[in-house]
């Protein structure tokens, strides 16, 4: 065998093993950093801190009945915060969501009472009206290209005026008539506004609906094609359209989901109090948006989670009732909310930077 043949390397021999160099892109990040990258982790820690604070500052919070009240307050915010969070992940806002809740309740109440119909007729018509309002908002945003902030601000003003004017025209008052003695009321109340006993504590059914809706929204976001579409249109709608995402359908359907949430909360209000004040709902939209932002939704869209809005709503309910149980002046509530909102935004920003710094 010649010397040249002896020097020829074996083709099938694997390269010598040695220390592998990493360029940082393929290195697996530690578990702690991966958890911090989740948008709901920061608000979970914040919610836990608020809970511990009021457990210490307000001993009454430790009672089961007090916690049931806190969860109830949280659920009425959280049910609406869920679709608002999905809409924000999709890159849009809805400033009409607060008054849309009252519009839904007014529609069901006045239609049922004035026409002497079964209340379920009013409930179904209110659902159609709520979905139509959502469709209108979404269609205008998509077709005009105007910011959803401006479109829904206009809808907010329209609904606010219509709620007051139509209620006065139909009932002669600023509130609807009592429908508690009408056909179908008892059955509807069981679904939308009933309570059940847990260890001697009365818990509102809205708490169960809130958790069910949160689980469903989380599954949709993380396990379905529609969830991918939501993140895609919120990140960059033109790029999403280029890869086949139905941007128009996704945007409009998200606004309709907000309408669906407004209908459900409106029905809860109606069957809880039997009547509706036409001037209510103003400024609630800011609470829904704040709960979503505290929950980790970016104002620019494309990032966030459904479960984060659950923790955000819980923080609102905890502060709202915790101040009362602590015996403090309730006028401080909005100040606490402002501090929570600013704190959550700053913490989420720090968490995201820390998680992605490596």
C-alpha positions as CSV (number, residue, x, y, z in Angstrom):
1,X,0.0,0.0,0.0
2,X,1.4,3.4,-1.0
3,X,2.1,6.2,1.4
4,X,-0.6,8.4,-0.2
5,X,-3.2,5.7,0.4
6,X,-2.2,5.4,4.0
7,X,-2.6,9.1,4.5
8,X,-6.1,9.2,3.1
9,X,-8.7,9.6,5.9
10,X,-11.5,7.1,6.4
11,X,-14.7,8.6,5.0
12,X,-17.0,6.8,7.4
13,X,-15.2,7.9,10.5
14,X,-17.2,10.4,12.6
15,X,-15.4,13.7,13.4
16,X,-13.6,13.9,16.7
17,X,-15.8,14.9,19.5
18,X,-15.0,18.1,21.4
19,X,-16.6,20.9,23.2
20,X,-19.5,22.3,21.2
21,X,-19.8,26.0,20.7
22,X,-23.1,27.6,21.0
23,X,-24.1,30.8,19.3
24,X,-26.8,31.6,21.8
25,X,-29.7,30.9,19.5
26,X,-29.9,27.2,20.1
27,X,-29.0,27.2,23.8
28,X,-31.9,26.1,26.0
29,X,-32.8,28.7,28.5
30,X,-33.2,27.8,32.2
31,X,-36.7,27.0,33.4
32,X,-36.9,30.2,35.5
33,X,-36.3,32.4,32.5
34,X,-38.8,30.4,30.4
35,X,-41.4,30.9,33.1
36,X,-40.6,34.6,33.3
37,X,-41.2,34.9,29.6
38,X,-44.8,33.9,30.1
39,X,-47.0,37.0,30.1
40,X,-49.2,35.8,33.0
41,X,-46.3,35.1,35.5
42,X,-45.8,38.7,36.5
43,X,-49.5,39.3,37.3
44,X,-49.7,36.0,39.1
45,X,-47.0,37.1,41.5
46,X,-48.7,40.5,41.8
47,X,-52.1,39.0,42.6
48,X,-50.5,36.8,45.2
49,X,-48.8,39.8,46.8
50,X,-52.1,41.8,46.9
51,X,-53.9,38.8,48.4
52,X,-51.2,38.4,51.1
53,X,-51.3,42.1,51.8
54,X,-55.0,42.2,52.4
55,X,-55.0,39.0,54.4
56,X,-52.7,40.8,56.8
57,X,-54.3,44.3,56.6
58,X,-57.9,43.2,56.6
59,X,-58.6,40.1,58.8
60,X,-62.2,40.0,57.5
61,X,-60.8,38.8,54.2
62,X,-59.9,35.5,55.7
63,X,-63.6,34.6,56.1
64,X,-65.2,32.4,53.5
65,X,-68.1,34.7,52.8
66,X,-65.7,37.6,52.3
67,X,-63.6,35.6,49.8
68,X,-66.8,34.6,48.0
69,X,-67.7,38.3,47.6
70,X,-64.2,39.1,46.3
71,X,-64.5,36.3,43.7
72,X,-67.9,37.5,42.7
73,X,-66.6,41.1,42.1
74,X,-63.7,39.6,40.2
75,X,-65.9,37.4,38.0
76,X,-68.1,40.3,36.8
77,X,-65.0,42.1,35.7
78,X,-63.2,38.9,34.5
79,X,-65.9,37.6,32.2
80,X,-65.6,40.8,30.2
81,X,-61.9,41.1,30.5
82,X,-61.4,37.7,28.8
83,X,-62.8,38.7,25.3
84,X,-61.2,42.2,25.7
85,X,-57.9,40.5,26.3
86,X,-58.3,38.3,23.2
87,X,-59.2,41.5,21.2
88,X,-56.1,43.2,22.5
89,X,-53.9,40.3,21.6
90,X,-55.4,40.7,18.1
91,X,-54.2,44.3,18.1
92,X,-57.5,46.1,18.7
93,X,-59.4,47.9,21.5
94,X,-63.1,48.3,22.3
95,X,-64.1,51.4,24.2
96,X,-67.8,50.6,23.9
97,X,-67.7,47.4,25.9
98,X,-68.9,49.0,29.2
99,X,-72.0,50.6,27.8
100,X,-72.6,47.6,25.5
101,X,-73.3,45.6,28.7
102,X,-76.1,48.0,29.7
103,X,-77.4,48.1,26.1
104,X,-77.8,44.3,26.2
105,X,-79.6,44.4,29.5
106,X,-81.9,47.3,28.5
107,X,-82.8,45.5,25.3
108,X,-83.8,42.3,27.0
109,X,-85.7,44.1,29.8
110,X,-87.7,46.6,27.8
111,X,-88.6,44.1,25.0
112,X,-89.9,41.5,27.4
113,X,-91.8,44.0,29.6
114,X,-93.3,46.3,27.1
115,X,-94.4,43.6,24.7
116,X,-95.4,41.2,27.6
117,X,-93.2,38.4,26.3
118,X,-91.4,35.5,27.9
119,X,-88.1,36.9,29.1
120,X,-86.2,34.4,27.1
121,X,-87.4,36.2,24.0
122,X,-85.7,39.4,25.3
123,X,-82.6,37.4,26.1
124,X,-82.3,36.0,22.6
125,X,-83.0,39.4,20.9
126,X,-80.4,41.0,23.2
127,X,-77.8,38.4,22.1
128,X,-78.5,39.3,18.5
129,X,-78.2,43.0,19.2
130,X,-74.9,42.5,21.1
131,X,-73.4,40.4,18.4
132,X,-74.5,43.0,15.8
133,X,-72.8,45.8,17.8
134,X,-69.6,43.8,17.8
135,X,-69.9,43.0,14.1
136,X,-70.5,46.7,13.3
137,X,-67.4,47.7,15.2
138,X,-65.2,45.1,13.6
139,X,-66.6,45.7,10.1
140,X,-65.9,49.4,10.4
141,X,-62.4,48.9,11.7
142,X,-61.5,46.5,8.9
143,X,-63.2,48.4,6.0
144,X,-62.1,51.9,6.9
145,X,-58.6,51.1,8.3
146,X,-59.3,53.7,11.1
147,X,-57.9,52.9,14.6
148,X,-60.3,50.8,16.7
149,X,-59.9,53.4,19.4
150,X,-61.7,56.0,17.3
151,X,-64.4,53.7,15.9
152,X,-65.4,52.3,19.3
153,X,-65.2,55.7,20.9
154,X,-67.9,56.7,18.5
155,X,-69.9,53.6,19.3
156,X,-69.5,54.3,23.0
157,X,-71.0,57.8,22.6
158,X,-73.8,56.5,20.4
159,X,-74.8,53.7,22.8
160,X,-74.6,56.0,25.8
161,X,-77.0,58.4,24.2
162,X,-79.3,55.7,22.8
163,X,-79.5,53.9,26.2
164,X,-80.7,57.0,28.0
165,X,-83.0,58.4,25.2
166,X,-84.7,55.1,24.4
167,X,-85.2,54.1,28.0
168,X,-86.8,57.5,28.8
169,X,-89.0,57.3,25.7
170,X,-90.2,53.8,26.4
171,X,-90.5,53.7,30.2
172,X,-90.8,57.4,31.0
173,X,-87.9,56.9,33.4
174,X,-84.1,56.4,33.4
175,X,-84.5,52.8,34.6
176,X,-86.5,49.8,33.2
177,X,-89.4,48.2,35.0
178,X,-89.1,45.2,37.3
179,X,-89.4,41.9,35.4
180,X,-89.1,39.5,38.3
181,X,-92.7,38.3,38.0
182,X,-92.6,37.6,34.3
183,X,-92.6,34.1,32.6
184,X,-89.1,32.6,32.2
185,X,-87.5,34.9,34.8
186,X,-86.8,32.1,37.4
187,X,-85.2,29.9,34.8
188,X,-83.0,32.6,33.4
189,X,-81.9,33.7,36.9
190,X,-80.7,30.2,37.6
191,X,-78.3,30.4,34.6
192,X,-77.1,34.0,34.8
193,X,-77.5,35.1,38.5
194,X,-78.0,32.2,40.9
195,X,-75.9,31.1,43.9
196,X,-74.9,27.7,45.2
197,X,-73.7,26.6,48.6
198,X,-70.1,25.6,49.3
199,X,-69.4,24.7,52.9
200,X,-72.1,27.0,54.1
201,X,-70.9,29.9,51.9
202,X,-73.0,31.2,49.1
203,X,-71.0,31.4,45.8
204,X,-72.4,33.2,42.7
205,X,-72.7,31.2,39.5
206,X,-70.7,33.9,37.7
207,X,-67.6,32.6,39.4
208,X,-68.1,29.2,37.8
209,X,-68.8,30.7,34.4
210,X,-65.7,32.9,34.7
211,X,-63.4,30.0,35.2
212,X,-65.1,27.9,32.5
213,X,-64.8,30.8,30.0
214,X,-61.1,31.3,31.0
215,X,-60.3,27.6,30.4
216,X,-62.0,27.7,27.1
217,X,-60.3,30.9,26.0
218,X,-56.9,29.5,27.1
219,X,-57.5,26.3,25.1
220,X,-58.5,28.4,22.0
221,X,-55.4,30.5,22.2
222,X,-52.9,27.7,22.7
223,X,-54.4,24.7,21.0
224,X,-56.4,25.9,18.0
225,X,-55.7,27.4,14.6
226,X,-58.0,30.3,15.5
227,X,-55.7,31.1,18.4
228,X,-52.7,31.2,16.0
229,X,-54.7,33.6,13.8
230,X,-55.3,35.9,16.8
231,X,-51.6,36.2,17.6
232,X,-50.7,36.6,13.9
233,X,-53.1,39.5,13.2
234,X,-52.1,41.2,16.4
235,X,-48.4,40.9,15.6
236,X,-48.5,42.0,11.9
237,X,-51.8,41.8,10.0
238,X,-50.1,42.2,6.6
239,X,-47.7,39.4,7.2
240,X,-50.6,37.3,8.5
241,X,-52.6,38.0,5.4
242,X,-49.6,37.1,3.2
243,X,-49.5,33.6,4.8
244,X,-53.2,32.9,4.4
245,X,-54.6,34.1,7.7
246,X,-58.2,35.3,7.3
247,X,-57.6,38.7,8.8
248,X,-61.0,40.2,8.2
249,X,-62.8,37.2,9.7
250,X,-60.5,37.1,12.7
251,X,-60.8,40.8,13.5
252,X,-64.6,40.9,13.2
253,X,-65.1,37.7,15.2
254,X,-63.0,39.1,18.0
255,X,-65.2,42.2,18.2
256,X,-68.2,39.9,18.2
257,X,-66.7,37.9,21.1
258,X,-66.6,41.2,23.1
259,X,-70.3,41.6,22.2
260,X,-71.0,38.1,23.5
261,X,-69.3,38.9,26.8
262,X,-71.3,42.1,27.1
263,X,-74.5,40.1,26.5
264,X,-73.6,37.6,29.2
265,X,-72.7,40.2,31.8
266,X,-75.7,42.3,30.9
267,X,-78.0,39.3,31.5
268,X,-76.3,38.8,34.9
269,X,-77.0,42.4,35.8
270,X,-80.6,42.2,34.7
271,X,-81.5,39.0,36.5
272,X,-79.5,40.0,39.6
273,X,-81.3,43.3,40.2
274,X,-84.5,42.7,38.1
275,X,-84.1,46.2,36.6
276,X,-81.4,48.2,34.8
277,X,-80.3,51.8,35.1
278,X,-79.7,53.2,31.7
279,X,-76.8,55.5,32.6
280,X,-74.6,52.7,34.0
281,X,-71.6,51.1,32.4
282,X,-69.6,54.3,31.6
283,X,-65.9,53.9,32.4
284,X,-66.2,50.1,33.0
285,X,-64.5,49.6,29.6
286,X,-61.3,51.1,31.1
287,X,-61.4,48.6,33.9
288,X,-61.7,45.7,31.5
289,X,-58.8,47.0,29.4
290,X,-56.8,47.6,32.6
291,X,-57.4,44.0,33.8
292,X,-56.2,42.7,30.4
293,X,-53.1,45.0,30.5
294,X,-52.3,44.0,34.1
295,X,-52.7,40.4,32.9
296,X,-49.8,40.8,30.4
297,X,-51.5,41.9,27.2
298,X,-49.4,44.4,25.2
299,X,-51.0,47.6,24.0
300,X,-49.4,46.9,20.6
301,X,-51.0,43.5,20.2
302,X,-49.6,40.1,19.4
303,X,-48.8,39.1,23.0
304,X,-50.8,38.2,26.1
305,X,-52.9,35.4,27.6
306,X,-56.4,34.7,28.7
307,X,-55.3,33.4,32.1
308,X,-53.4,36.6,32.8
309,X,-56.7,38.6,32.6
310,X,-58.1,36.2,35.3
311,X,-55.4,37.3,37.7
312,X,-55.8,40.9,36.6
313,X,-59.5,40.8,37.3
314,X,-58.9,39.1,40.7
315,X,-56.6,41.9,41.7
316,X,-59.3,44.4,40.9
317,X,-61.9,42.5,43.0
318,X,-59.4,42.0,45.8
319,X,-58.6,45.7,46.0
320,X,-62.2,46.8,45.6
321,X,-63.5,44.7,48.5
322,X,-60.2,44.6,50.5
323,X,-60.4,48.4,51.0
324,X,-63.9,48.0,52.4
325,X,-63.0,45.1,54.7
326,X,-59.9,47.0,55.9
327,X,-62.2,49.9,56.9
328,X,-60.4,52.4,54.6
329,X,-62.0,55.2,52.6
330,X,-63.3,53.6,49.4
331,X,-62.3,56.8,47.5
332,X,-58.8,55.3,47.4
333,X,-60.0,52.5,45.2
334,X,-59.2,54.3,41.9
335,X,-55.8,55.4,43.2
336,X,-55.0,51.8,44.1
337,X,-56.1,50.7,40.6
338,X,-53.8,53.3,39.0
339,X,-50.9,52.2,41.1
340,X,-51.6,48.6,40.2
341,X,-51.8,49.4,36.5
342,X,-48.6,51.3,36.4
343,X,-46.9,48.7,38.5
344,X,-48.0,45.9,36.4
345,X,-46.9,47.5,33.2
346,X,-43.4,48.3,34.6
347,X,-43.1,44.8,36.1
348,X,-44.2,43.1,32.9
349,X,-41.7,45.2,31.0
350,X,-38.9,44.2,33.4
351,X,-39.9,40.6,33.3
352,X,-39.9,40.5,29.5
353,X,-36.5,42.2,29.3
354,X,-35.0,39.9,32.0
355,X,-36.3,36.8,30.3
356,X,-35.0,37.8,26.8
357,X,-31.7,39.4,27.9
358,X,-29.7,36.3,27.6
